[in-house]
Amino acid sequence: PRDGASRWQAGAEASRRLLALDDVTLFTGHRQRGVLARDLERGDVLWSRPDLRGVAALLRDGDERLFALRDAQILSLDPTSGATQWTLPLSPAAPLAGIALGPGQLAYVSAGRELLAIG
């Protein structure tokens, strides 16, 4: 019920900047702890990727991918396990500005003076 009651709570270290979600999982990014997946209902950590510290953006697309932008690269992560599916290097001189999901499950990435459409 929507009564304003707190369902669960994580410590201040849980997430400082990034959120993405799907029907059952909340994905967070943190400077020190990397990327974490939490159960939406209970708040339990399902998996973590401390090696992904400094992620600039997260985006969830349907059932197949969790995109993470980090250090001049785009990573596609398996949302159920956190395993890296693939990486796409970008120009190191191009600061990552953002990522959005478009029609046909294409992800659009703004990086410096480049705009990329990724399938």
N, C-alpha and C positions, 0 to 999 in steps of 0.2 A: 504493500500500500504506500501511497505517497503522503506520508505523514510528517516528513521532516526529520525522522529518526535516523541517526547514523547507523549504517549497515556494517562498515568496517573502516579501519584507519591504518595508515602506514606511517612510519616515522618520517621526519623531515628529509631524510636522505633518499626517500623513495623516488622522487622526481622533482627536478627544479625547473625543467624547461619544456619537455616534449611529451605529447600524448597522441596516441592513435588507438583506435579500438575497432572491434567487430562485435558480433552478437554475444560472445562468451569471454573475450579476453581484452584486457587493457594493456597496451604497450607503452612503456615509459623510457625516456632517455635521460641520462644523468652524467654530468661531467666526470665524476669519480667512479660510479658503479656501472657505466655502460648502458646497455639496453636490457630491460627486464620485461617479461610477460607475466601478468597477474590474472588470476581468475576474477571475473567481474563480480560474482556473487559473494565470495569469501575473502578476496584480497590476497590469497596464497600466491607465492611466486611459483610459476610453472617452469620457467627457464630463465637463465640470465647469460649475457654475453659481456663480461667485464672487459674483454679485448676491444669492444666498440665504444670506448670512452670518447667523448668529444663529438658525438653525432650531432649534425646541424639540423636535421629534419627527419621525421618519420611519416610514412603514409601506408595505410592498409588498403589493399585492393581485393575485394571479394574474398575468395577462399584460398588463393594460391600464393600470394606474395605479401611480404612486408618490406617496403623500400626504406633504406636508410642512406642518408647522404653524409659522407664523412671524408675528410682529407682528400679532396679532389677525386673522389670516386663515388659511384652509386653501387650499393649492394642490394641484392634481392635475397631476403631471408625467408626460410620456411616458417610460417607463423606458428606452427604446432611444436617445432623443436628448436627454432633459432638457428638452424644450420644454414650456412651460406649456400645459395643456389647458384649465383653468378655475381661477378663484379664488372663494372664498366669504368675504366679510368677516364678522368676528365683532365683538362689542362690545369696544371698546378697554379697558374696565374689567374684562373677564373674563380672568383669567390662564389660559393654556392648560396643562392638567394632563396630558393624554394622549390617545392614539388607539388603538383596537383594531379588528380586523376580525371581523365576525360572519357569520352565515349569509346567503346570498343576495347576497354581495359588498357588504354594507352596512358602512360605516365608522362607528364610534361615537366621538364626540369629547367629552371633558370640558373645559369652558371656564367657569371661575368657578362660578356657580350653575346653569349650563345643561348639559344633556346632549343632544347632537344625533345623529341617525341620518342618514347621507348616502349616497345611492345613486349 
